[in-house]
């Protein structure tokens, strides 16, 4: 049978019913007992399979003949745009359980199982390089997690000095300190239409601060971001090599044994973070067939050397706190008859300052804060309506004595039945963490401890180098150790 590439063949036509209708086959010595005349379907399925195999082979041969010697990724196309023109973002629930070490009041270190965390990735479609990633300490991705991952575009990446041997030659990220793509911004950022991605501050940051187009995408259509989905499949292969992996499905034989389900996994969180950092950095430096034996970082360098246009961050775009800055208007409160000094209210707490406490003329008037850092709301600066600087206000009581995030204060408010203002002369960090530790040490409790320790700017260190202290705040900072 000879099938031409552009031939029109219908497999629905009736096939020869008997050998008598094909005299040329009889002349070749075929009989009724020979295949396919000995079957009821007369080999219909075999012909169909052969037709489509032959057609696919002819199509591939024609593509090879018409294909240029080398695909030039510096020229845009519908499938592969130029580098840093389109980036894809998505999150992936990691297929592994990890261990968190918690130090109790008596100095005893207890390993606790963590639930599955989230891996957030921002990948360039033109070069397939991972521009930024983040491990989110939560079961669901929040707007803050997304903003931190996007902020990685202007945050320098550095090699981990403790695991230099795990990096291959040339491993790294486009945002490395010595890279020409540090502070480079994409034209379009494709999201996956999740609730966190629809937050107004996320869209405002992408469009107003980064100057990019925010593409929320079609709901329930992951194939629109095929590149990042393929990358997560590659990461799952590494996660499945860990002894505490969850596998690909409930009956996967590589899953962690059920008898180990209530025991702490063998892989610590700090070890997993190091593994992910080296794996993704090595991925960016690994030559691949689809890139014509070049690595993603080499594709970026070739694009730059060929005169490709790169848009860089400038001015406020370089501010690492830009994604977390909040603008807010406040009404000054106070009563001179009752001896109540002028102050403002924000996030359940009063704020005051030296230049504000005697300004009773401002009571009932508006003042403004242009840069409230949601990562540290212990203090911020106030301005008058004419733009003149008023003063720096600080939270009353213990809330103004240590840096903490807005999320942490809301968590304390949610965890306490009484007003949060009653904690002014107490230690809110100590009280909150003591309440967490009194609960059974479940994976969810350990995740809350880990996440909240990040919100009070705690540096998590290994237990061998961090002493145990029992001071009000320092003791809580030393609860979560060794990650």
N, C-alpha and C positions, 0 to 999 in steps of 0.2 A: 504494500500500500504506500502511495506517495502522497503526502499531505503538504500542500503549499501553505505558506504563512498566512496569506490573505484568502485562503479558500473558505467557502461557506459549506459546512457539512452538517446535515441534520441527522441526529442520532435517533429521531423519533420515527423515521421511515421504516417500514417492515423489512426485515432481513430475509435473504433468500431462504425459502422454506424447505427445499429439497435440492439434492445434488443435480437433478435433471435440468434445473434452470441455470446451471453453470457448466456447460460442456467442456470449457477449457480446463476445469479442475478434474473432470473425468479423464481427459487426455493425459493429465499428469499422474494418474494412478490413484486418485483419492476415491474412497468408498464411503458408504453411509455409516460405517462404523468408526470413521475417523472424526477427530475433533475439528470443528465444532458441530458437525452434523449429527453427532451422537447425543447432543444435549437438547433440551426443550427450548432454551432461549437462543440457541445457535450462536453462543459466544458474544451476546450483546454487551455484557458487562466488561469483558476483556477488550472489546473494540472501543468502548467508551473510555476506559482508563488509558489505553494506548493513545487515543486521540488527544486527550488533555496533556499527557506527558510529552508527547511529540510537539504539541503546540507550544507548551511552555519552553521546551528546549530551543525551538526555532526562534521564539521571541527573545530569549536570552542571547542567542547568537547574533541576532540582528542588533540588539542593544550594544553588544561588545564592538561590533563593526563600526557603529556610528558614534561611539563614545570617544571623547578626546583622551589623549594619553594620560592626562592628570586633571582632576577636577580642581578648579580654582575657587577656593572658599572666600577669596577677597571680593568676589562678585556675587551679588545677592541673587537668590532664586526663591521660588515659592516654598521649597522644602528646607533649604539651608540658607538663612539670611546671613548677612555679614556679621562678624563678631560684635557683641555688645549692642546689637540692634533689638534683639528680643531675648528676654530671660524668663525662665519658667520657675515657678515656686510651688512647692507642695510639702506635705508632711507625711511621715511614715512611722507607724507604731512598731517599735523595735521588737524583733523576734527573740528576746532574751530577757531573763530576770537577773537582777543585780543585787549586790549586798551593800548596805549602809551600816557603818559602825557607830553606835550611840554609847556615850559614856554617861553612866548614871551618877547620882549624888555620892555614892560610896566609892566611886572610882572604877567600878566594874564596867568593862567594855562589852557591849552586847551587839552581835551582828544581827541585823534585821533585813528581811527580804523586801526589796522594792518592787512595786508594780512596773509594768512595761512603760517605758518612757517614749517620748516623741522625738524623732529626728527631722529637723527642718532644713531644707536644702534650696539654694538659689543657684540655678545652673544656666549657663549661656548656651543658647541654641546654635549659634554660629560656629563656635569652637568646641562645644560639649564640655567646657571646663566648669568645674564647680567654683563659683565666685565666693560663696559664703555658706556657712552651715551653722547650726546650733542644736544642742541637745536640750530640750525643754523638760524641766522637772515638773511635769503635770500630765494628767491623763488626757486632757483636751488642750489643743493649741489655743492660746489667748492672743489678743491684739498686741500685748507687750512682747510676747515671744516672736511674733512676726516682725515687729518693729526692730527688735534686737538683731534678727537675722538680716534684715535690710540694711541696718546700720553697719553691718560687717563690710559693706562696699567701701566705706571710708575709714575702716579700722585696720591698722597694719597687722598682718599675721606674722608670727615669729615661730621658728623651729623650737621644739621642746628639747632643751639641753639634756634632759634625763634619758632620752630615747633616740639619740642621733643614729644609732645603728639600725633602727627600724625604717628609716627613710632611704629611698633609693636616690641615685644621683639625679639632681634636678628637680626633686620633689618640692612641692609648694603650692601656693595659691596665686591667682592674679593679684591679690591684695597684699602680697609680701612686701616687706619694707623696701626692698631693692627693685621691685617690679615697676614697669612703666604703666601698668594698669591700676595702680593704687589710686583711689579716688576717681576712677573712671565710672561713668554712670550709663545705664542702658536707656534705650529709647522707649521700650515697651516692657512691662512686667506683667506676666500672665499668672493669675491666681486661679484657685479652684472653686470659687463661689461659696466658701465656707462662711459661717456666721462671723467668725473673727475677722475674716478678710473684708467684710462689708462695713466694719467700723469706720465712722467718719474720720477719725484721726489717722487711720491707716491710709485711706484714700487721699486725705489732705497731705500727708507726708509724701506719698508717691508723686502726686501731681504738683503740689506747691513747693516742696523742699527739694525733691530730686529732679523735678521737671520732666518726669516720665509719664507715659500713658498707662493708666490702670485698667487692665483687661481682666474682668472678673470671669469671663469664659461662660460656657454653656453648662448648666447644672447636670450632674451625673454623666459627664462625658470626659473621662480621664484620658482618652486617646488624643484629645486636643493638646495635651502636654505629654506626648509620647516619650520625650527624652528623659524627663525627670522620673517617669514611671519605670523606664528601663534601668535607670541608675539605681532605684530602690531595689529592683530585682537583683542587681549586682551586689548591693550591700547585704541583702538577705543571705546570700551565699556565704559571706563572712560570718554573719551572726549565727548561722546554722552550724558553724564549726565550734561554737562555744559549748561547754558542758551543760550550761543552764539554758539552752535554747528551747523555744516553744515549738519549733518545727513549722511546717507549712500548713498542717491540718491536725485535728485532734488525735488521729491514730498514727501520726508520723512516727516511725520507729526511732528517729534521732531525737525525739523529745526527751526532756528531762524525766527520769523515772518518777512515778507517783510517790514512791516512798521518800523521795527527796523534796516533795512539794512543800513540806512544812519546815524544812531546814534551810538555813541561809545558803544561797548559791556560792559557787567557788569563785566567781568573778566579781571583783569589787568595782564600784562605780568609777573610781579614779583610773583603774586599769582599762575599763571600757572606753573612757574618754580618750585615753592615749591611743588605743587601738583605732578608734574612728578617725582621729586626727591623722595618724600615719597612713591609714588605708585610703582616705580621700586625697591626701597630698600625693601619695604614690599614683593614684588614679589619674591625676592631672598631668603626671610626667610619664605615663605609659603609652608607647606608640600603639596605634590600633589600625586594623585593616581598613575600616571605613574612613580613616583620615589619611590614607595612603602612607601608612607606616610612619606617621607623625603623632606626637602627643598633643593634647589640647593646648598646653602652654606653648609649644612650638608653632601651632597654628596662629595663636595670638601674636607671637613675635613676628611671624611672616606678614601678618596683616598690618602691623605697625610699620615694619620696614618697607612695605610696598606703598606707603603713603596713605593708609586708611585713616579716616577721620575718627577721632576719639573725643568724646565730650567729658570734661573733667568737672568735678565739684569745685565750687568757688564760694568764698565768703561764709555765710551761715550754713551752707551745705556741708562744710567741713567740721561743724560742731558735732561732737559725738553725743551730746545730750539733746540734739535737735528733735529726735523722735519722741522725747518724753517731756517736752516743755508744754506747759498749759498756760493759757491766758484766762484771767478771771477778774471780774469786777466785784468789789466788796462795799458794803455799807458800814460805816463806822458806827459802833454802838458805844454807849456810855451814859452815865447819869451823875451830874455833879452834886445833886442833892443827896443821893444815896452813897456818894463816895466811890462810885464805879468808874474807873479810869477808862478812857477811850481805848477801844480794841476792835478787832474784827474776828469773825468766826469762820473757820474753815475745817472741814472734815471732823466735826464733832468737838473741836478744841478751839479755845481762845488764843489769839496771837496779839502780842504787844511789843512796843519798842520804846526806847528812851525819847525819841523825838515825837512819839505819838501820844504818850501818856498824859501830856499837858495840853493837847490840842482839842479842847472841848468845842471849839468853833467848827470842827469837822464832823461832829456827831450828826448823823442823819444824812451825810453827804457821801458821794461815791469816791472811792480810791481804786487804783488798778494795779494788778500784778501781771507783767508781761512774760515772765520766765519763771514759772513754778516747776521745778524739776520733780516729776512724779516719783523718781527714785530716791529723793531726799526732800521731804516736806517739813523738816524740822525748822527751816527758816527760809525766807525769800524777801525780795525787795518790793516796796510799794511806791507808786507814783501818783501825783495829783492829776486832775483833769487837764491841766495845761501842759503836762509832760514833765513837770519838775519832780525831781526825786524827793520823796518824803523821808523814808527811813527803811531800815531792814528790820522786819518783825520776826519774832521767834515764838514758838509754841510755849504755852505756859506749862510749868511743872516739869516732870521727868521727860515729857515728850520732846522738849527742846534741848535735851542734854546728849542725845545720840542721833546719828543719821538713820532714817528709816523711810521706807517707801509708803506711798498711799495705799497700796494693796495690803501691807502689813497692818496699818491702822484699821482698815476696814475689817480685816480678819479678826483683830482683837475685839472690835465692836460686835461682830457677829457672834463671837464665842462667849461674850459676857451678856448676862441678862440685864445688868444695871447700866447706868449711863457711863459712858467712857470717861466723862469728866471726873468721876470719882477716883480715877487712877492718877490724878495730878501729883499727889504726894507719895505715890507708891512706885514700884518698879513694874511697868506694864509688860516689859519683855520677860522678866522673870516669872510673873504671874501667868502669862500666856503659855510659856514653855513648860512650866510646872504642871499646868492643866493637861497639856498634851502628853507629858511623860506619865502622868497618873493613869492615863488610859492604857488599855492593852496594846502592846507594841505590834501592831499589825502593819502590813505594807502601806496602807493609806496613812496611818499615823506617821510612819517614818518619812513618807513623801512630804507630808505637811511640815515636819521638822526641817527637812532639807530645803524646801522651797522658802519657808519663812526665814531661815538663816541667811539666805541670799538677800532677802528684803531688808535686813538690818546691817548689811555691808559686813558680813562676817567672812573672814578668810579661813577657809577650811584647810586644815593641815593634818599631817599624819600624826598619829598618837605618840610616836616615838620622839617627836620634837615639840609637842605642845603640852605644857604642864596643866594639871588640873587645878583650878582655883575655884573658890566658892564665894566670890564677890557677886553682887546682885546681877550685873549685866555680863561680866566676864565669864561667870559660870555657865550661863546659857550659851555663850559663844563657843564654849568648849564641849558642849553636848554632842554636837555632830562633828565627828573627826574621821580622818582617813577616807572620807567620801565613800 
